[in-house]
Amino acid sequence: MLPRVPLLQASRHPQELAGLIDLAEQALRTWEPLWSDFLAADVLEEAEARLGDLAELALESAGGWPQAERRRLCLRRRELLAGSSVGDGAGEPAPLMGLAIAGNFLFDPAEARDMRQALITRGATPGALGDIWIQGDRGAQLVVTPELAGALDQGLALVRTVEVHLEALPLDQLQIPAQRLPRQLTTVEASLRLDAVASAGFGLSRNRMAELIRAGAVRINWQPVASPSRELVLGDRVRLEGRGELELLEVQLTKRDRWRLVLQRR
């Protein structure tokens, strides 16, 4: 048995972590690698930090593409690592499939959260859904569990007011988003408000940024935020759904009482 009480002490996500401990104990008991559902990035980060140092347990994650935020976690005995490669689940491919959502969104643009809600309405569980990326006004693609891909293949769904066609795809047929290399940028702002800093970092108008914040598309340090006026502090990480992450690396007050900021965008 794993040391459950110490592992769960002061956890930010006790329910999710407890489920992963159960899965880890099963993997150790049966000597079979087991994959979790898709995990949010903050849950995965905590699980890797708390379970990764256990001597008998080996962890790896896969999300279908290198910069995936939502990922499935594989838990297995460390002895099974011999002769296997990272991401293959001890000799087997990670249980992931692609799903294409095709429709005409020219007159009713949709965001990733709209696509996700439509699939949940069709019966998908949140844990079966990985990253989603929008493809202009043509729809979206995402990574899902093989079970969900099979269940939704060649089906229909409604995203906002648009009827869409669903098609299961192998991962190698997905049009993966271009890999974002970390880059630094400097900006001078009148305040440290979230909408001001994020609009500069993501290259969007301040009004559009404020709309996205109010709509729930922005998180700070993994936590949802709905107020455009929220003040940022050094080290904060701002994630915008579908557009990556900003980290506030430096904050300096100028002689004219403005803020010179160094941001890193991933």
Secondary structure, 3 states (H helix, E strand, C coil): CCCHHHHHCCCCCHHHHHHHHHHHHHHHHHCCCEEEEEECHHHHHHHHHHHCCCCCEEEEEECCCCCCCCEEEEEEEHHHHCCCCCCCCCCCCCCCEEEEEECCCCCCCCCHHHHHHHHHHCCCCHHHEEEEEECCCCEEEEEECHHHHHHHCCCEEEECCEEEEEEEECHHHCCCCCCCCCEEEEEEECCCEHHHHHHHHHCCCHHHHHHHHHCCCEEECCEECCCCCCECCCCCEEEECCCEEEEEEEEEECCCCCEEEEEEEC
